[in-house]
């Protein structure tokens, strides 16, 4: 019996796109299903072949999950890389770097405020800043005024802003016969300490206005020589300024005559012996007198001499590893009036107060501790302002 003619479609997806496998058997090119006609030429039967490489377009569930997970992980990695490798933004409000408050303390001095007669410890320190390259190459220079008795900060004054960290900055303080204190900044700028108001005042311009010889400007100030400031002008001329008399001289000889009137005698230690040198007016010669000839000073350093006051720091014995004592000496007899306890220390400055003295010290026992003693007129330590290492 001949078969009826009709269009054969895939019973699974309805596609007519098929391939003959063998008589009356077909494979759908769209979904991969096998189907065939029965003997009656009427029924269409389906035989799914799951191993066929032509699979439906819908991906299995586990493949979809894996793809989604990969996308999530890859995206997270990219975001993390961008976050951790971007250039940090500068916080302009936190430009200052805290390095133990201020650091780089180089110059300091003890003095008495002339208004209230209270002791003051002045320290010059550096406040480190970050530059445009994020390096610590810039500093603010502070003048920090401290009460060594109460340890309170009296005043914190910014002297210079955003200067280079490695610049020379300030030199050491120098005290003169009249009690005035000066300091040089970057060679050519002179500051005077205003003891009444706890302030450093730039007096460079005033000197140029006062003395016409300095009209070309200042190239250099130098604390070279007793009771004088050497001044080199921009045109190479040298002068000698006597702060105690506010006088300017062209030659050393002219300056000496005035200086000799300020200090008719001074002290030295030669070969362990204390010597009082009397100036002979009109000459560079002196007349010597040995004080306490039976006494020997080891590695002695005169820390203060003025009028009736003389302080000497020296080792207790000949060894340079021995402790150091600071003694007040009678300027007429050489007799020891009082001594501080012997310690492994250096004594850098003695300052006269109305009712005693101030003494700067630095311990040599490996502790790196320094500080300021406030001492009574009889030599008793009343207060100790301690500065720990790195402070």
PyMOL commands that set and color helices and strands:
alter all, ss='L'
color gray80, all
select helices_A, chain A and resi 61-85+92-94+204-210+212-214+252-262
alter helices_A, ss='H'
color red, helices_A
select strands_A, chain A and resi 18-22+25-28+34-37+44-47+103-112+119-129+138-146+153-164+174-175+181-185+189-194+199-202+218-222+229-233+238-242+247-249+265-270+273-279+286-291+298-306+309-315+324-329+336-339+345-353+356-363+370-376+381-387
alter strands_A, ss='S'
color yellow, strands_A
deselect
rebuild
show_as cartoon
